[in-house]
């Protein structure tokens, strides 16, 4: 089945220790998104890639970076995680910019 | 810019009863509207969407929603809920032409026996 896959499902890191979250898709969609969802809050868009073009949201901290080495994979790098970065991180894809977004199961990040 | 208001943070309901989850949006342009469901520790699953055409949209799991432009609403309904419908429900809006998906704060549906 075509899908959006996120690994790992749970990630524990230490304060200040860089961490990378992974997303892959078998949908061959052009657009990939990263959202941050804190407890009991709505998902918040961090950035998206349209093909290789990176688009950062204005209020996304510099601590958050992303890479998309090919169509199928997209990574979220948190350079120096703080306690406030503990959240669920959701990856989504869409065929094009106006198309419906399909979400992966998320990675829950815990910062100790 | 678009915004979404989900007035009810939590809706308790008994099994087999009908339910309506309310969603109102604000936008100066034409919109696309979505309902997503999120089960505990899971990602978001698309329930249904309104892009154009018929204002009554049917989705998965027996849910439906009606787009009401004059009232700027997109309420989600189900005639008879199951225990398994217990989850968080998010209404979302985007402007036509790429504008980012904006989510409401969510409504927790609690179905009890």
Boltz contact constraints between the chains, C-beta under 6 A:
constraints:
  - contact:
      token1: [A, 42]
      token2: [B, 103]
      max_distance: 6.0
  - contact:
      token1: [A, 42]
      token2: [B, 105]
      max_distance: 6.0
  - contact:
      token1: [A, 43]
      token2: [B, 103]
      max_distance: 6.0
  - contact:
      token1: [A, 45]
      token2: [B, 100]
      max_distance: 6.0
  - contact:
      token1: [A, 90]
      token2: [B, 43]
      max_distance: 6.0
  - contact:
      token1: [A, 97]
      token2: [B, 98]
      max_distance: 6.0
  - contact:
      token1: [A, 98]
      token2: [B, 98]
      max_distance: 6.0
  - contact:
      token1: [A, 100]
      token2: [B, 49]
      max_distance: 6.0
  - contact:
      token1: [A, 103]
      token2: [B, 43]
      max_distance: 6.0
  - contact:
      token1: [A, 103]
      token2: [B, 44]
      max_distance: 6.0
  - contact:
      token1: [A, 104]
      token2: [B, 43]
      max_distance: 6.0
  - contact:
      token1: [A, 105]
      token2: [B, 42]
      max_distance: 6.0
  - contact:
      token1: [A, 105]
      token2: [B, 43]
      max_distance: 6.0
  - contact:
      token1: [A, 106]
      token2: [B, 43]
      max_distance: 6.0
